[in-house]
């Protein structure tokens, strides 16, 4: 790598880097700062000339318990979905990384990852078709049970959880698989030759060694789920009111942008706190 | 290798997960070809919904807009991202680590927060809502993916090749054009495909930034679903998911095997 020795190198460096980072500045970092500023305003400057500063938007969050309750509901949803993704996804990553070899593994891995890169809205919509009352799922399950099924899963919290697990499961599988695959086979062989059982190998070797990958996956699931609003709207119906849907409402229905900005910023603070707590683990996962 | 009971159970688990991941998508595709508008069984084949979709001007206009936005996003994000990757790879400087860390907020912060923040700021500086605002947002979301993909490809690049070219008298522009760029081109193509997919599939940011009645395909589908959905939406959704999976299939192939061919 070249050290910056002369002025022309430095000019080239700035010329190469500044377009991308100026773009990120204008489109991401300035907006996030502007949101913090707006969250302390009474009105939008473009709407009324006599706007002022206030702590009222944050006070509303504290004085009206609904917001706190909904934030907690979203955090709980995040924890539920994350736990489900770990319990379903980690064994899957284990199978992919440790028992399947060669081309079959590559193909299966690609198959698991592919839906994750496809349109998330459309995938949630497909669950709406599957779960709707008297729909495909009930017909399918009736093949196995002798009586008429009335599951009525659509517009329930379960439906929201199913849809979100479907959306984010590949994250956990991806990060766990990468961590598990990097474990040296010789270590496992050594443990086995010294008489360690499968359970001991899993508990004492595989799980601790792949923990950074698993945790990275968990964070990558938890953060977007806490901020989700489209999935609860489509699959949750009446019970689908979460912190994210309240923020959405402030911007597209109620038009109280300063309050929306304050609520968004509180969510951002929660997310940043979680990322900060997880960053030592995430850094380990990176190396 | 002996296959134990446990290994068999593992394979069954994997198969169940693949079923869970693909079954709803296949059901949706099947229902787009089913005659009943209320998704009633038994299945009766029809292409009626695809014909209706093709005649629906709103859907076609949104589809064209989505593809155009994705193309513009791809060109801008790939160009800016490749330049930044080359700079991050070639030079050592103070603050490089910080610049790399700054790539994560657009990926890691929930899009709801980024999208609403963009909406507020773009109104504040006068861009407002609409297609230009959507493109500005999409490029920002796609940039980190391009930079990460191209940088990953660059990391397998032997810097000695550049030195060799330089010692043979090539100036640094020629080195970049004739040595570095050809090597990283599979990474650039993969990064471009990622950028296209990020833009084409993006819903949240487009939702907050697009003008009502002038929206992208995912935003239009969301509005339609909330009004009570029709099999036409099934048909266009099936086309979208086939397209986006196809693009991602190509991108992962390119990113991984590009160099060996």
HADDOCK unambig.tbl for C-alpha pairs under 7 A between the chains (distance, minus, plus):
assign (segid A and resid 1 and name CA) (segid B and resid 90 and name CA) 5.30 0.50 0.50
assign (segid A and resid 1 and name CA) (segid B and resid 91 and name CA) 5.76 0.50 0.50
assign (segid A and resid 1 and name CA) (segid B and resid 92 and name CA) 6.54 0.50 0.50
assign (segid A and resid 2 and name CA) (segid B and resid 90 and name CA) 6.00 0.50 0.50
assign (segid A and resid 2 and name CA) (segid B and resid 91 and name CA) 5.08 0.50 0.50
assign (segid A and resid 2 and name CA) (segid B and resid 92 and name CA) 6.33 0.50 0.50
assign (segid A and resid 3 and name CA) (segid B and resid 91 and name CA) 5.99 0.50 0.50
assign (segid A and resid 3 and name CA) (segid B and resid 92 and name CA) 5.40 0.50 0.50
assign (segid A and resid 4 and name CA) (segid B and resid 91 and name CA) 6.69 0.50 0.50
assign (segid A and resid 4 and name CA) (segid B and resid 92 and name CA) 6.73 0.50 0.50
assign (segid A and resid 4 and name CA) (segid B and resid 93 and name CA) 6.81 0.50 0.50
assign (segid A and resid 13 and name CA) (segid B and resid 87 and name CA) 5.74 0.50 0.50
assign (segid A and resid 16 and name CA) (segid B and resid 83 and name CA) 4.95 0.50 0.50
assign (segid A and resid 16 and name CA) (segid B and resid 84 and name CA) 5.46 0.50 0.50
assign (segid A and resid 16 and name CA) (segid B and resid 87 and name CA) 5.95 0.50 0.50
assign (segid A and resid 17 and name CA) (segid B and resid 83 and name CA) 6.55 0.50 0.50
assign (segid A and resid 17 and name CA) (segid B and resid 84 and name CA) 4.59 0.50 0.50
assign (segid A and resid 17 and name CA) (segid B and resid 87 and name CA) 6.36 0.50 0.50
assign (segid A and resid 19 and name CA) (segid B and resid 80 and name CA) 6.10 0.50 0.50
assign (segid A and resid 20 and name CA) (segid B and resid 80 and name CA) 5.06 0.50 0.50
assign (segid A and resid 20 and name CA) (segid B and resid 81 and name CA) 6.17 0.50 0.50
assign (segid A and resid 20 and name CA) (segid B and resid 84 and name CA) 6.40 0.50 0.50
assign (segid A and resid 23 and name CA) (segid B and resid 140 and name CA) 6.57 0.50 0.50
assign (segid A and resid 24 and name CA) (segid B and resid 140 and name CA) 5.50 0.50 0.50
assign (segid A and resid 27 and name CA) (segid B and resid 118 and name CA) 6.55 0.50 0.50
assign (segid A and resid 27 and name CA) (segid B and resid 136 and name CA) 6.46 0.50 0.50
assign (segid A and resid 27 and name CA) (segid B and resid 137 and name CA) 5.98 0.50 0.50
assign (segid A and resid 27 and name CA) (segid B and resid 140 and name CA) 6.11 0.50 0.50
assign (segid A and resid 28 and name CA) (segid B and resid 106 and name CA) 6.86 0.50 0.50
assign (segid A and resid 28 and name CA) (segid B and resid 114 and name CA) 6.77 0.50 0.50
assign (segid A and resid 28 and name CA) (segid B and resid 118 and name CA) 6.97 0.50 0.50
assign (segid A and resid 28 and name CA) (segid B and resid 140 and name CA) 7.00 0.50 0.50
assign (segid A and resid 31 and name CA) (segid B and resid 117 and name CA) 4.95 0.50 0.50
assign (segid A and resid 31 and name CA) (segid B and resid 118 and name CA) 5.15 0.50 0.50
assign (segid A and resid 31 and name CA) (segid B and resid 121 and name CA) 4.96 0.50 0.50
assign (segid A and resid 32 and name CA) (segid B and resid 117 and name CA) 5.44 0.50 0.50
assign (segid A and resid 34 and name CA) (segid B and resid 121 and name CA) 6.03 0.50 0.50
assign (segid A and resid 35 and name CA) (segid B and resid 117 and name CA) 5.38 0.50 0.50
assign (segid A and resid 35 and name CA) (segid B and resid 120 and name CA) 6.77 0.50 0.50
assign (segid A and resid 92 and name CA) (segid B and resid 13 and name CA) 6.75 0.50 0.50
assign (segid A and resid 92 and name CA) (segid B and resid 14 and name CA) 5.60 0.50 0.50
assign (segid A and resid 95 and name CA) (segid B and resid 10 and name CA) 5.61 0.50 0.50
assign (segid A and resid 95 and name CA) (segid B and resid 11 and name CA) 6.95 0.50 0.50
assign (segid A and resid 99 and name CA) (segid B and resid 7 and name CA) 6.76 0.50 0.50
assign (segid A and resid 112 and name CA) (segid B and resid 18 and name CA) 6.62 0.50 0.50
assign (segid A and resid 114 and name CA) (segid B and resid 245 and name CA) 6.26 0.50 0.50
assign (segid A and resid 114 and name CA) (segid B and resid 248 and name CA) 6.86 0.50 0.50
assign (segid A and resid 114 and name CA) (segid B and resid 249 and name CA) 6.99 0.50 0.50
assign (segid A and resid 115 and name CA) (segid B and resid 245 and name CA) 6.85 0.50 0.50
assign (segid A and resid 117 and name CA) (segid B and resid 245 and name CA) 6.86 0.50 0.50
assign (segid A and resid 117 and name CA) (segid B and resid 248 and name CA) 6.50 0.50 0.50
assign (segid A and resid 118 and name CA) (segid B and resid 201 and name CA) 6.91 0.50 0.50
assign (segid A and resid 118 and name CA) (segid B and resid 241 and name CA) 5.96 0.50 0.50
assign (segid A and resid 118 and name CA) (segid B and resid 244 and name CA) 5.27 0.50 0.50
assign (segid A and resid 118 and name CA) (segid B and resid 245 and name CA) 5.43 0.50 0.50
assign (segid A and resid 119 and name CA) (segid B and resid 201 and name CA) 4.88 0.50 0.50
assign (segid A and resid 119 and name CA) (segid B and resid 241 and name CA) 6.11 0.50 0.50
assign (segid A and resid 119 and name CA) (segid B and resid 244 and name CA) 6.89 0.50 0.50
assign (segid A and resid 121 and name CA) (segid B and resid 218 and name CA) 6.91 0.50 0.50
assign (segid A and resid 122 and name CA) (segid B and resid 237 and name CA) 5.88 0.50 0.50
assign (segid A and resid 123 and name CA) (segid B and resid 25 and name CA) 6.61 0.50 0.50
assign (segid A and resid 126 and name CA) (segid B and resid 24 and name CA) 5.41 0.50 0.50
assign (segid A and resid 126 and name CA) (segid B and resid 25 and name CA) 5.81 0.50 0.50
assign (segid A and resid 126 and name CA) (segid B and resid 28 and name CA) 5.32 0.50 0.50
assign (segid A and resid 127 and name CA) (segid B and resid 24 and name CA) 5.85 0.50 0.50
assign (segid A and resid 129 and name CA) (segid B and resid 28 and name CA) 6.79 0.50 0.50
assign (segid A and resid 130 and name CA) (segid B and resid 24 and name CA) 6.24 0.50 0.50
assign (segid A and resid 166 and name CA) (segid B and resid 21 and name CA) 6.41 0.50 0.50
assign (segid A and resid 223 and name CA) (segid B and resid 110 and name CA) 6.61 0.50 0.50
assign (segid A and resid 224 and name CA) (segid B and resid 110 and name CA) 5.04 0.50 0.50
assign (segid A and resid 227 and name CA) (segid B and resid 110 and name CA) 5.73 0.50 0.50
assign (segid A and resid 227 and name CA) (segid B and resid 112 and name CA) 6.30 0.50 0.50
assign (segid A and resid 264 and name CA) (segid B and resid 113 and name CA) 5.68 0.50 0.50
assign (segid A and resid 268 and name CA) (segid B and resid 113 and name CA) 6.97 0.50 0.50
